[in-house]
Amino acid sequence: MRQIGTKLTMGLTLLTIAMLPVLSACSKDTGSSAAGTTDSPKANSVKPKEPVKLQILTTHAGAEYAKDVKVADDPYIKELGNRSGYDLKFEFLGQGEDFNQQLTVRFASNNLPDLIRTGGIEASTHPGALEQGVFQDLGPLLDKYGPNLKKKIPKEAWDSPQVSKNGKIFGIPAFSALSASKVIYIRQDWLDKLKMPQPKTLDEYVAFFEAVKQNDMNGNGNPNDEYGIYVQENMLYADLFFTEFGVSPHAWHVQNGQMVPDMIRPEMKDAIKFWKMLYDKGYVNPNMFTTKGVDWGAGIWQGKAGLWENDVIQLNSTWSLDRFVNQPGAEVSMIAPPVGPKGKGALSLPFNGIYYVWVIPSSSKHAEDAIKFLDWAWSDEADKFFAYGIEGKNYSVDNGTVKWDPAAPSNAEKGASIFYQIVVNPRGDGRMVPDVLKFTQNGEAITQGIEIAKNAVIQIDNTDMPKLKAFETHPELVPGNGWTIGGLFLDMFAKVVTGKEELEPAFDKFVSEWKRRGGDEAIKEATAWYNSKAKK
């Protein structure tokens, strides 16, 4: 699937999932039905019931609009309140680590609102809160007031330790834009110039690399500054050529009744041999272990890469065609990883998609209404708001057809669309649902890329495995985290690939050292966890 050569004017990274279209507004003005139906002065004197006030604590998520928002007068918060029937009082904390620190202070002060965004029911921002009864058991409330929540949120999410413990639900999950995001980007114009099809097998990938090496693909007169694959330090975004050999630096699998990390399994040597071949033949940039992220991107834009790995959501931003310097006719496609001797390649670790979790403090007097609000947010009625914002302000409807321009000032300035698609969206990140993508540049290609990413998930046995105590004082032993590779393994891998050490003694020495430093204890701990999980 090819990237269309039109220029995206959004100015923001292509927005990662929105969560579907909206319908008509919902009002809870319970006093209006009596008024006007009789001439009785008593009936006319009935006052509408004031909507329940819900206090919501969340993050501004880095959105410029949210940083400057005046909550009491904000049109989006008012619209969301009018539609849901609640008087919504949002409080926006910082982003990332700032948010975590501020949230910790709030929990320590016991000054808690009705709904709180957190990483999970046992997040480090509120240690011991679950055990101390700070959070409400939401099961009974969900059964009574959460039909949309129960219908639309999958069972796997409810079962997550971020959400539930000992069979009780204490949180409501909100979801990331994508549960899997990694794809392979390839220079489609180079393939066309070489008259080669998109590669599907390991051999076809190698054939493409050789062709890139033999030809001056970027046309700068230097046939030696292009590489088949371009890699950055720490093997970030370099999951290729591992699972094709049946292993992954990020994965654990059960072997002979024990949980074992793939990085110490003998099959890993075949993957290392393949990477060494790429290095020795000049198919990969020789500075692969030292190239900083900024230089990695610049090298790709300068035409040094035949293919590279990254997230599908970067198609219209990082890999926008206007960024390819002196590369007239540059064209990019997203493709699947190759099939190898041990099966299909894979790129992303399994992910339940949970972005964060809503909790309701036991101190809240409006738990029932908090659930009702979240249930409304997951209704079909809420879809359009979380996709397109306010009708007449952010989008229009012509003969029943929505017209929405993500690059229009009403949506693009200060990231306004991020505000209604993510910041005040209780579902999570709503930037990449079909209703949004159909208005997005290269939306069809991105949709296909999402499917590629979904089908390139690494099969593992350690899904939801907690952090192992054996690794607490030895972070260098930790297998890859899904993005980079563990330190001790990476050190051995780099030395073998660059020819500083021979594979056989180096790999055996690494395995022995890994076990000695605490790996054996980690295997015991992981095996015990797996066995306890299997019994449930």
LOTOR-213319 format. One line per 4 residues: number of its first residue (from 1); for each residue y negated, x negated, z negated of C-alpha. Coordinates in nm, 3 decimals. Last residue first. Example, Ala and Ser with C-alpha at 12.3 -4.5 7.8 and 13.67 -1.06 7.14 Angstrom:
// residues 2
2> 0.106/-1.367/-0.714  0.450/-1.230/-0.780
// end
This chain:
// residues 536
536> 2.011/0.665/-3.727  2.301/0.419/-3.725  2.165/0.229/-3.423  1.835/0.163/-3.602
532> 2.012/0.008/-3.899  2.215/-0.212/-3.664  1.903/-0.320/-3.474  1.715/-0.406/-3.793
528> 2.008/-0.608/-3.927  2.033/-0.792/-3.595  1.661/-0.871/-3.597  1.683/-1.014/-3.949
524> 1.989/-1.222/-3.872  1.834/-1.348/-3.548  1.510/-1.432/-3.727  1.701/-1.626/-3.992
520> 1.865/-1.833/-3.718  1.526/-1.885/-3.556  1.369/-2.028/-3.868  1.277/-2.387/-3.786
516> 1.638/-2.490/-3.726  1.707/-2.220/-3.468  1.405/-2.309/-3.258  1.483/-2.682/-3.290
512> 1.838/-2.635/-3.163  1.727/-2.414/-2.877  1.451/-2.659/-2.780  1.687/-2.957/-2.788
508> 1.934/-2.774/-2.564  1.654/-2.690/-2.319  1.520/-3.046/-2.308  1.863/-3.209/-2.277
504> 1.959/-2.991/-1.981  1.624/-2.952/-1.806  1.509/-3.311/-1.768  1.170/-3.399/-1.916
500> 0.826/-3.485/-1.776  0.914/-3.321/-1.446  0.628/-3.069/-1.436  0.871/-2.776/-1.472
496> 1.063/-2.944/-1.754  0.758/-3.034/-1.962  0.598/-2.694/-1.907  0.912/-2.504/-2.014
492> 0.960/-2.715/-2.327  0.603/-2.651/-2.444  0.624/-2.287/-2.341  0.938/-2.235/-2.550
488> 0.774/-2.376/-2.862  0.455/-2.177/-2.805  0.593/-1.831/-2.724  0.500/-1.697/-2.379
484> 0.192/-1.491/-2.293  0.144/-1.127/-2.199  0.439/-0.923/-2.325  0.432/-1.087/-2.667
480> 0.647/-1.381/-2.563  0.906/-1.499/-2.811  0.782/-1.597/-3.157  0.891/-1.946/-3.261
476> 0.541/-2.098/-3.247  0.427/-1.838/-3.500  0.625/-2.019/-3.772  0.498/-1.911/-4.114
472> 0.541/-1.538/-4.057  0.823/-1.581/-3.807  1.115/-1.528/-4.046  0.937/-1.218/-4.175
468> 1.000/-1.050/-3.841  0.732/-0.827/-3.697  0.877/-0.481/-3.647  1.117/-0.394/-3.362
464> 0.967/-0.098/-3.174  1.169/-0.179/-2.860  1.388/-0.483/-2.928  1.684/-0.407/-2.700
460> 1.500/-0.487/-2.377  1.483/-0.373/-2.013  1.167/-0.505/-1.850  0.958/-0.239/-1.676
456> 0.891/-0.272/-1.304  0.948/0.089/-1.199  0.645/0.217/-1.387  0.435/-0.062/-1.233
452> 0.536/0.040/-0.880  0.453/0.404/-0.961  0.109/0.302/-1.084  0.059/0.102/-0.766
448> 0.128/0.413/-0.559  -0.146/0.597/-0.748  -0.373/0.295/-0.706  -0.318/0.296/-0.330
444> -0.395/0.668/-0.312  -0.706/0.628/-0.527  -0.840/0.348/-0.310  -1.192/0.457/-0.408
440> -1.166/0.719/-0.679  -1.210/1.095/-0.630  -0.835/1.166/-0.611  -0.789/0.923/-0.899
436> -0.971/1.150/-1.144  -0.755/1.460/-1.099  -0.444/1.241/-1.068  -0.491/1.090/-1.414
432> -0.635/0.742/-1.435  -0.942/0.754/-1.658  -0.829/0.971/-1.947  -0.783/0.713/-2.223
428> -0.681/0.888/-2.544  -0.600/1.257/-2.589  -0.884/1.300/-2.839  -1.138/1.237/-2.559
424> -1.471/1.163/-2.726  -1.468/0.792/-2.636  -1.231/0.807/-2.339  -1.311/1.039/-2.047
420> -1.631/1.186/-2.191  -1.788/0.854/-2.292  -1.631/0.651/-2.014  -1.800/0.889/-1.768
416> -2.136/0.803/-1.922  -2.083/0.431/-1.860  -2.444/0.337/-1.931  -2.533/0.494/-1.595
412> -2.218/0.566/-1.394  -2.156/0.937/-1.442  -2.503/1.094/-1.417  -2.607/0.807/-1.189
408> -2.342/0.905/-0.930  -2.071/0.639/-0.885  -1.789/0.851/-1.026  -1.876/1.128/-0.776
404> -1.731/1.469/-0.860  -1.702/1.774/-0.632  -1.458/2.034/-0.761  -1.341/2.298/-0.514
400> -1.359/2.667/-0.606  -1.601/2.752/-0.327  -1.816/2.455/-0.426  -1.786/2.338/-0.787
396> -2.022/2.074/-0.917  -1.988/1.756/-1.121  -2.162/1.549/-1.387  -2.456/1.771/-1.478
392> -2.389/2.108/-1.314  -2.042/2.124/-1.465  -2.017/1.896/-1.765  -1.771/1.603/-1.778
388> -1.533/1.534/-1.489  -1.191/1.441/-1.627  -1.214/1.516/-1.999  -1.417/1.829/-1.926
384> -1.187/1.942/-1.647  -0.870/1.928/-1.857  -0.985/2.115/-2.168  -0.857/2.457/-2.058
380> -0.516/2.310/-1.982  -0.477/2.256/-2.356  -0.449/1.915/-2.521  -0.803/1.927/-2.661
376> -0.729/2.279/-2.788  -0.438/2.141/-2.992  -0.663/1.867/-3.125  -0.914/2.129/-3.239
372> -0.643/2.350/-3.392  -0.503/2.048/-3.577  -0.847/1.967/-3.720  -0.892/2.336/-3.803
368> -0.579/2.339/-4.020  -0.678/2.011/-4.185  -1.023/2.145/-4.273  -1.058/2.075/-4.644
364> -0.988/1.706/-4.589  -0.882/1.511/-4.899  -0.525/1.473/-4.774  -0.674/1.264/-4.494
360> -0.596/1.369/-4.136  -0.467/1.091/-3.910  -0.526/1.040/-3.538  -0.326/0.763/-3.372
356> -0.406/0.491/-3.118  -0.322/0.391/-2.762  0.036/0.515/-2.772  0.195/0.460/-2.430
352> 0.549/0.424/-2.560  0.559/0.078/-2.407  0.851/-0.100/-2.248  0.756/-0.457/-2.156
348> 0.591/-0.507/-1.820  0.688/-0.728/-1.525  1.034/-0.664/-1.385  1.246/-0.816/-1.109
344> 1.548/-0.627/-0.982  1.894/-0.775/-1.021  2.079/-1.087/-1.134  2.066/-1.279/-0.804
340> 1.711/-1.166/-0.735  1.525/-0.853/-0.624  1.155/-0.918/-0.593  0.858/-0.786/-0.791
336> 0.700/-0.470/-0.648  0.394/-0.474/-0.422  0.019/-0.419/-0.442  -0.178/-0.487/-0.127
332> -0.496/-0.686/-0.065  -0.706/-0.734/0.247  -0.948/-1.012/0.331  -1.102/-0.961/0.675
328> -1.368/-1.224/0.618  -1.272/-1.456/0.331  -1.584/-1.660/0.267  -1.574/-1.558/-0.099
324> -1.329/-1.282/-0.187  -1.545/-1.079/-0.426  -1.640/-0.820/-0.164  -1.274/-0.720/-0.146
320> -1.266/-0.576/-0.497  -0.994/-0.763/-0.682  -1.158/-0.776/-1.025  -1.303/-0.427/-0.983
316> -1.137/-0.186/-0.744  -0.781/-0.318/-0.782  -0.809/-0.404/-1.153  -0.630/-0.088/-1.272
312> -0.305/-0.210/-1.118  -0.290/-0.493/-1.369  -0.228/-0.852/-1.261  0.023/-1.083/-1.095
308> -0.060/-1.320/-0.812  0.003/-1.361/-0.440  -0.092/-1.582/-0.148  -0.348/-1.764/-0.357
304> -0.616/-2.024/-0.280  -0.850/-1.791/-0.092  -1.173/-1.850/-0.283  -1.133/-1.518/-0.468
300> -0.794/-1.637/-0.595  -0.941/-1.964/-0.718  -1.226/-1.783/-0.890  -0.982/-1.560/-1.077
296> -0.781/-1.858/-1.201  -1.098/-2.048/-1.285  -1.211/-1.766/-1.517  -0.865/-1.741/-1.670
292> -0.844/-2.110/-1.746  -0.607/-2.327/-1.542  -0.420/-2.569/-1.769  -0.052/-2.483/-1.724
288> -0.078/-2.385/-1.357  -0.265/-2.703/-1.264  -0.014/-2.777/-0.984  -0.085/-2.441/-0.816
284> 0.247/-2.286/-0.716  0.440/-2.325/-0.388  0.395/-2.701/-0.392  0.762/-2.777/-0.338
280> 0.810/-2.937/-0.680  0.630/-2.655/-0.862  0.823/-2.374/-0.697  1.147/-2.565/-0.752
276> 1.059/-2.610/-1.118  1.008/-2.235/-1.145  1.353/-2.175/-0.999  1.515/-2.423/-1.236
272> 1.345/-2.252/-1.531  1.491/-1.917/-1.422  1.838/-2.066/-1.400  1.799/-2.227/-1.743
268> 1.721/-1.889/-1.897  2.082/-1.786/-1.836  2.183/-2.016/-2.125  2.016/-1.780/-2.378
264> 1.741/-1.929/-2.597  1.450/-1.752/-2.423  1.644/-1.427/-2.405  1.596/-1.369/-2.777
260> 1.925/-1.284/-2.953  2.023/-0.971/-3.145  2.383/-1.025/-3.252  2.701/-0.828/-3.187
256> 2.832/-1.060/-2.917  2.493/-1.058/-2.742  2.240/-0.784/-2.813  1.922/-0.847/-2.620
252> 1.573/-0.967/-2.707  1.292/-0.986/-2.452  0.957/-1.158/-2.398  1.077/-1.481/-2.231
248> 1.274/-1.257/-1.993  1.633/-1.290/-1.874  1.868/-1.166/-1.601  1.783/-1.414/-1.326
244> 1.550/-1.173/-1.143  1.427/-1.100/-1.493  1.262/-1.442/-1.494  1.101/-1.502/-1.154
240> 0.778/-1.314/-1.214  0.641/-1.256/-1.562  0.338/-1.475/-1.493  0.040/-1.269/-1.606
236> -0.047/-1.524/-1.873  0.181/-1.822/-1.829  -0.006/-1.993/-2.114  -0.254/-2.124/-1.856
232> -0.304/-1.951/-1.520  -0.078/-1.898/-1.219  -0.130/-1.865/-0.842  0.165/-1.795/-0.615
228> 0.217/-1.905/-0.253  -0.042/-2.176/-0.282  -0.342/-2.265/-0.067  -0.541/-2.586/-0.095
224> -0.326/-2.809/0.127  -0.402/-2.681/0.476  -0.770/-2.781/0.448  -0.968/-2.661/0.750
220> -1.128/-2.372/0.562  -0.924/-2.103/0.738  -0.791/-1.935/0.424  -0.436/-1.938/0.562
216> -0.429/-2.301/0.674  -0.058/-2.283/0.751  0.255/-2.466/0.631  0.214/-2.390/0.262
212> 0.153/-2.021/0.324  0.466/-2.007/0.540  0.668/-2.175/0.265  0.545/-1.924/0.008
208> 0.633/-1.634/0.238  0.985/-1.768/0.283  1.015/-1.803/-0.094  0.922/-1.437/-0.141
204> 1.172/-1.338/0.128  1.446/-1.532/-0.051  1.365/-1.359/-0.380  1.391/-1.021/-0.212
200> 1.131/-0.759/-0.123  0.865/-0.945/0.075  0.599/-0.740/0.257  0.671/-0.788/0.624
196> 0.574/-1.111/0.803  0.366/-1.145/1.119  0.200/-1.456/0.969  -0.146/-1.309/1.030
192> -0.026/-0.975/0.894  0.115/-1.138/0.582  -0.210/-1.327/0.537  -0.411/-1.004/0.577
188> -0.191/-0.844/0.311  -0.287/-1.105/0.056  -0.050/-1.004/-0.225  -0.101/-0.846/-0.566
184> 0.212/-0.807/-0.779  0.204/-0.526/-1.033  0.152/-0.488/-1.408  0.033/-0.162/-1.565
180> 0.306/0.012/-1.761  0.236/0.295/-2.009  -0.092/0.360/-1.833  -0.425/0.507/-1.942
176> -0.337/0.467/-2.306  -0.239/0.766/-2.517  -0.344/0.946/-2.832  -0.080/1.009/-3.097
172> -0.115/1.264/-3.379  -0.028/1.118/-3.719  0.164/1.188/-4.041  0.485/1.335/-3.904
168> 0.780/1.334/-4.143  1.134/1.223/-4.062  1.127/0.924/-4.295  0.813/0.795/-4.128
164> 0.621/0.925/-3.829  0.327/0.834/-3.604  0.304/0.458/-3.560  0.674/0.441/-3.645
160> 0.729/0.627/-3.314  0.939/0.944/-3.330  0.648/1.167/-3.226  0.589/0.937/-2.928
156> 0.954/0.946/-2.822  0.947/1.326/-2.845  0.686/1.355/-2.573  0.337/1.499/-2.636
152> 0.277/1.801/-2.411  0.472/2.079/-2.580  0.426/1.980/-2.943  0.053/1.921/-2.898
148> 0.011/2.240/-2.697  0.187/2.448/-2.963  -0.006/2.291/-3.253  -0.113/2.557/-3.505
144> 0.197/2.671/-3.691  0.460/2.405/-3.622  0.189/2.139/-3.611  0.059/2.244/-3.951
140> 0.409/2.232/-4.103  0.470/1.881/-3.963  0.131/1.733/-4.047  0.215/1.561/-4.376
136> -0.136/1.472/-4.487  -0.250/1.115/-4.523  -0.379/0.946/-4.841  -0.047/1.002/-5.018
132> -0.032/0.660/-5.183  0.264/0.555/-4.966  0.063/0.626/-4.651  -0.246/0.445/-4.776
128> -0.055/0.131/-4.876  -0.252/-0.097/-4.645  -0.544/0.079/-4.471  -0.671/-0.148/-4.192
124> -0.329/-0.314/-4.169  -0.191/-0.007/-3.991  0.079/0.199/-4.161  -0.001/0.538/-4.005
120> -0.094/0.373/-3.679  -0.379/0.199/-3.499  -0.637/0.429/-3.654  -0.870/0.711/-3.548
116> -0.972/0.934/-3.834  -1.006/1.313/-3.845  -1.145/1.518/-4.133  -1.381/1.254/-4.278
112> -1.307/0.987/-4.541  -1.536/0.836/-4.801  -1.257/0.691/-5.014  -1.467/0.372/-5.037
108> -1.171/0.145/-4.966  -1.078/0.358/-4.667  -1.428/0.324/-4.528  -1.433/-0.052/-4.582
104> -1.105/-0.094/-4.394  -1.247/0.113/-4.108  -1.546/-0.117/-4.082  -1.322/-0.421/-4.059
100> -1.097/-0.263/-3.799  -1.392/-0.143/-3.592  -1.546/-0.489/-3.592  -1.208/-0.632/-3.487
96> -1.206/-0.421/-3.173  -1.520/-0.211/-3.127  -1.775/-0.078/-3.369  -1.787/0.257/-3.549
92> -1.883/0.588/-3.392  -1.927/0.891/-3.618  -1.867/1.225/-3.449  -1.982/1.550/-3.605
88> -1.825/1.836/-3.411  -1.929/2.194/-3.485  -1.618/2.368/-3.357  -1.543/2.638/-3.098
84> -1.350/2.411/-2.860  -1.573/2.478/-2.561  -1.896/2.487/-2.757  -1.806/2.173/-2.950
80> -1.711/1.979/-2.638  -2.033/2.092/-2.474  -2.237/1.989/-2.777  -2.063/1.650/-2.790
76> -2.131/1.604/-2.420  -2.495/1.716/-2.442  -2.581/1.477/-2.728  -2.842/1.621/-2.960
72> -2.681/1.585/-3.303  -2.482/1.276/-3.201  -2.773/1.070/-3.075  -2.581/0.829/-2.850
68> -2.699/0.471/-2.808  -2.370/0.287/-2.868  -2.175/0.569/-2.704  -2.361/0.529/-2.375
64> -2.305/0.155/-2.373  -1.929/0.203/-2.402  -1.770/-0.074/-2.612  -1.504/0.158/-2.748
60> -1.767/0.355/-2.947  -1.500/0.383/-3.213  -1.373/0.683/-3.413  -1.442/0.891/-3.723
56> -1.451/1.269/-3.677  -1.617/1.519/-3.910  -1.532/1.880/-3.828  -1.782/2.156/-3.905
52> -1.633/2.506/-3.884  -1.829/2.735/-3.658  -2.081/2.968/-3.826  -1.975/3.332/-3.814
48> -2.212/3.543/-3.612  -2.441/3.759/-3.827  -2.382/4.135/-3.866  -2.719/4.313/-3.872
44> -2.657/4.506/-3.552  -2.348/4.669/-3.702  -2.544/4.782/-4.009  -2.825/4.911/-3.794
40> -2.568/5.133/-3.618  -2.643/5.166/-3.247  -2.287/5.072/-3.162  -2.102/4.827/-2.934
36> -2.393/4.581/-2.910  -2.291/4.368/-3.205  -1.928/4.408/-3.305  -1.789/4.163/-3.051
32> -2.054/3.900/-3.116  -1.956/3.800/-3.471  -1.642/3.601/-3.394  -1.821/3.346/-3.179
28> -1.511/3.130/-3.130  -1.587/3.026/-2.777  -1.366/2.860/-2.518  -1.523/2.738/-2.198
24> -1.352/2.791/-1.866  -1.110/2.547/-1.704  -1.068/2.171/-1.733  -0.868/1.919/-1.506
20> -0.619/1.633/-1.614  -0.608/1.345/-1.873  -0.832/1.065/-1.773  -0.610/0.740/-1.728
16> -0.755/0.331/-1.668  -1.119/0.360/-1.521  -1.169/0.113/-1.255  -1.368/-0.165/-1.422
12> -1.729/-0.059/-1.411  -1.996/-0.105/-1.148  -1.909/0.231/-0.995  -2.020/0.132/-0.649
8> -1.677/0.058/-0.502  -1.701/-0.108/-0.163  -1.494/0.022/0.126  -1.216/-0.205/0.252
4> -0.921/0.017/0.171  -0.663/-0.167/-0.037  -0.324/-0.152/0.118  0.000/0.000/0.000
// end
